[in-house]
Amino acid sequence: MKPLTHYNTLLLDMDGVLYRGHERLEGADRLIAFCKTHGIKTACITNNATMTPDQFAAKLAGMHIEFPAEHIINSPVAAQRWMKARSPQGTKVYVIGMNGLRTALFGDGYFVEDDEAPAYVVVGLDTEVTYAKLRTACLLIRGGATFIGTNPDVSLPMPEGLVPGAGSLLAFLKAATDVEPFIIGKPGPTMFHIATEILQSDPQRTLTIGDRIDTDVAGALAAGMTAGMVLTGVVTRADVDASPIKPDLLYADLPELLEAWQRDMQK
């Protein structure tokens, strides 16, 4: 395995890596400061489509983690960038989703919202989804619109238990249309590639750090990047041992990662 000094770019998942809920995880602020000091390009990548990068940056600032909104790449930001590369200005889009997705897609005026003849149907988590919205999406997809999903997470952990996620809405529409959605977020490689494009970085010199095997690790490996993992989320070391998908690097937490990186610098 290459020394950590090989990497000049770091892609970080957020919940379970930098914070848990509204609580900063140990070492998060020090790792960000370390990267800034040593010129390591850094971005946050998350499947979460409910908030905007500015809202994420404000949340981090509230935990005393200073991070620029332009380097927070969630699945809506990645979706808009992917679609822009393939579509002219004025392209029509139908959306099922919340503020984070709608702001990313329509905030700069490049795409036009339309429910009659869109080129794309983009679906993310929508906690106020209705049968009417799903019916419209179904008919549009059957009519030829490209079906895009922000992320495949079928459930979300909430204090009261697991509740439906964006993947549940995608499953509904897939069953109704017989069309497989193109997934922008993890575990697909698209969001990882877009992050390195934004940072103008080499994927071969990019280290990713996440807390989930099925999304963070699988996505990084699919993108051809080094997949690092910390055990500060829901996954245990026993889960890693039992999984057929293995991270390239495994740390108990961010302080352990930071210590390893500092040791490699001293060699």
C-alpha positions in Angstrom: 0.0 0.0 0.0 1.2 3.5 -0.9 2.2 5.9 1.9 -0.3 8.5 2.7 2.1 11.1 1.4 1.3 9.8 -2.1 -2.2 11.4 -1.9 -2.7 15.1 -2.6 -6.5 15.0 -2.6 -8.9 13.8 0.1 -12.6 13.1 -0.4 -14.6 12.9 2.8 -18.0 11.6 3.6 -19.8 13.7 6.1 -22.3 12.1 8.5 -20.4 9.3 10.4 -17.0 10.8 9.4 -16.9 14.5 10.3 -20.0 14.5 12.5 -22.7 12.3 13.9 -26.1 14.1 13.8 -25.2 17.6 15.2 -22.1 16.5 17.1 -18.6 17.0 15.6 -16.5 13.8 15.7 -13.1 13.8 17.2 -10.3 15.0 14.9 -12.5 16.4 12.2 -11.4 20.0 12.7 -7.7 19.0 13.0 -7.8 16.9 9.8 -9.3 19.8 7.8 -6.6 22.1 9.2 -3.9 19.6 8.4 -5.0 19.3 4.8 -5.1 23.1 4.5 -1.6 23.5 6.0 -0.1 20.9 3.7 -1.9 21.8 0.5 -4.0 18.7 0.3 -7.1 19.4 -1.8 -10.2 18.4 0.1 -13.9 18.0 -0.7 -16.9 16.6 1.1 -19.1 14.2 -0.9 -22.5 13.0 0.4 -25.6 11.4 -1.0 -27.8 13.7 1.1 -30.0 15.6 -1.4 -32.2 17.5 1.1 -29.7 20.4 1.9 -27.7 22.8 -0.2 -23.9 23.1 0.0 -24.4 26.5 1.8 -26.6 24.8 4.4 -24.0 22.0 4.9 -21.2 24.6 5.3 -23.3 26.4 7.9 -23.9 23.2 9.7 -20.2 22.5 9.8 -19.4 26.0 10.9 -21.8 25.5 13.8 -19.5 22.7 14.9 -16.4 24.8 14.4 -15.4 23.2 11.2 -14.6 25.8 8.5 -15.2 24.3 5.0 -16.0 26.1 1.8 -19.5 25.5 0.3 -18.0 25.2 -3.2 -16.2 22.1 -2.1 -19.2 20.4 -0.7 -20.5 18.1 -3.4 -23.8 16.3 -2.8 -25.8 14.2 -5.2 -27.9 17.2 -6.5 -24.7 19.2 -7.3 -23.2 16.2 -9.0 -26.5 15.6 -10.9 -26.6 19.1 -12.2 -23.0 19.0 -13.3 -23.5 15.6 -15.0 -26.6 16.8 -16.8 -25.0 20.1 -17.9 -22.2 18.2 -19.6 -24.8 16.5 -21.7 -27.6 19.1 -22.2 -27.9 22.6 -23.6 -29.2 25.5 -21.6 -33.0 25.5 -21.4 -33.3 21.7 -21.2 -36.5 20.8 -19.4 -36.5 18.7 -16.2 -39.2 17.2 -13.9 -38.1 16.8 -10.3 -39.3 14.9 -7.3 -37.3 16.1 -4.4 -36.7 18.7 -1.7 -35.0 22.1 -1.5 -31.4 20.9 -1.8 -32.2 19.2 -5.1 -34.4 21.9 -6.6 -31.9 24.6 -5.7 -29.0 22.7 -7.3 -31.0 22.0 -10.5 -32.8 25.3 -11.0 -30.9 27.9 -9.0 -28.8 29.2 -11.8 -31.5 29.1 -14.5 -29.7 26.6 -16.7 -32.5 24.0 -16.5 -36.2 24.7 -16.8 -38.8 22.9 -14.7 -41.4 21.2 -16.7 -44.0 18.5 -16.2 -45.2 17.9 -19.8 -42.2 17.1 -22.0 -38.9 17.1 -20.0 -35.7 15.5 -21.1 -35.0 14.3 -17.6 -36.9 13.0 -14.6 -34.8 13.5 -11.5 -35.8 11.8 -8.3 -34.4 12.3 -4.8 -35.9 12.1 -1.3 -39.2 13.9 -1.0 -40.9 13.7 2.4 -44.0 15.3 0.9 -44.2 13.1 -2.1 -47.7 12.3 -3.4 -49.2 9.8 -5.7 -49.8 12.5 -8.2 -46.1 13.3 -8.4 -45.2 9.7 -8.8 -47.9 9.2 -11.5 -46.5 12.2 -13.5 -43.0 10.9 -13.2 -44.1 7.4 -14.3 -45.8 8.7 -17.4 -42.9 10.9 -18.3 -40.3 8.1 -17.9 -42.5 5.8 -20.0 -42.7 8.6 -22.6 -38.9 8.6 -23.0 -37.5 11.0 -20.3 -34.2 9.9 -18.9 -34.7 8.6 -15.4 -32.1 9.8 -12.9 -31.9 9.0 -9.2 -29.8 11.1 -6.7 -29.0 8.1 -4.6 -30.2 4.5 -4.0 -30.5 4.6 -0.2 -33.8 2.7 0.4 -34.0 3.8 4.0 -32.8 6.5 6.4 -32.0 6.1 10.1 -34.2 8.4 12.2 -34.6 8.5 16.0 -37.9 6.6 15.7 -36.4 3.9 13.4 -35.7 3.3 9.7 -37.9 5.3 7.3 -38.1 5.3 3.5 -35.3 7.0 1.6 -34.8 8.1 -2.0 -34.2 4.5 -3.1 -37.7 3.6 -2.0 -39.2 6.2 -4.5 -36.8 4.9 -7.2 -38.0 1.3 -6.5 -41.6 2.4 -6.9 -40.9 4.1 -10.2 -38.7 1.3 -11.5 -41.5 -1.2 -10.7 -44.1 1.1 -12.5 -41.9 1.8 -15.6 -39.6 -1.2 -16.0 -36.8 1.4 -16.4 -33.6 1.3 -14.3 -32.6 4.8 -13.0 -29.1 6.1 -13.6 -27.7 6.7 -10.1 -25.6 9.8 -9.6 -24.6 9.2 -5.9 -22.7 6.5 -4.1 -22.1 3.6 -4.7 -21.8 4.7 -8.3 -18.5 6.3 -9.4 -20.1 9.4 -10.9 -20.0 11.7 -7.9 -16.4 10.7 -7.1 -15.3 11.5 -10.7 -17.1 14.9 -10.6 -15.4 15.7 -7.3 -11.9 15.2 -8.7 -13.0 17.2 -11.8 -14.0 20.1 -9.6 -10.8 19.9 -7.6 -8.7 19.3 -10.8 -7.2 16.3 -9.1 -5.7 13.0 -10.3 -8.0 10.1 -9.2 -4.9 7.9 -8.7 -3.7 10.3 -6.0 -7.0 10.7 -4.3 -7.9 9.1 -1.0 -11.5 8.7 0.0 -12.7 8.3 3.6 -16.2 7.1 4.5 -17.9 5.1 7.2 -20.1 2.7 5.1 -19.0 -0.3 3.1 -21.9 -0.5 0.7 -21.8 3.2 -0.4 -18.5 4.9 0.5 -16.1 2.0 0.0 -17.9 0.4 -2.9 -18.2 3.8 -4.7 -14.5 4.6 -4.3 -13.4 1.3 -5.6 -15.8 1.6 -8.6 -14.2 5.0 -9.3 -10.7 3.5 -9.2 -9.7 5.4 -6.1 -8.2 4.4 -2.8 -11.0 3.5 -0.4 -10.3 4.5 3.2 -12.7 3.9 6.0 -13.3 4.9 9.6 -15.3 3.0 12.2 -17.1 6.0 13.6 -20.4 5.3 11.8 -22.7 2.3 12.0 -20.2 -0.3 10.7 -18.0 -2.3 13.1 -14.7 -4.1 12.5 -16.6 -7.4 12.5 -18.8 -6.1 9.7 -15.7 -5.2 7.7 -14.2 -8.7 8.3 -17.5 -10.3 7.1 -17.9 -8.2 4.0 -16.8 -9.3 0.6 -16.1 -5.6 -0.2 -12.9 -4.5 1.7 -11.5 -1.0 2.2 -7.9 -0.4 1.2 -7.3 1.4 4.5 -9.1 1.1 7.8 -8.8 3.4 10.8 -10.7 3.5 14.1 -11.3 7.2 13.7 -9.9 10.4 12.2 -7.2 10.9 14.9 -5.8 7.5 13.9 -5.8 8.5 10.2 -4.2 11.9 11.0 -1.5 10.2 13.2 -0.7 7.8 10.4 -0.4 10.6 7.8 1.9 12.6 10.1 4.1 9.5 10.6 4.4 9.0 6.9 5.5 12.7 6.5 8.3 12.1 8.9 9.8 9.2 7.1 
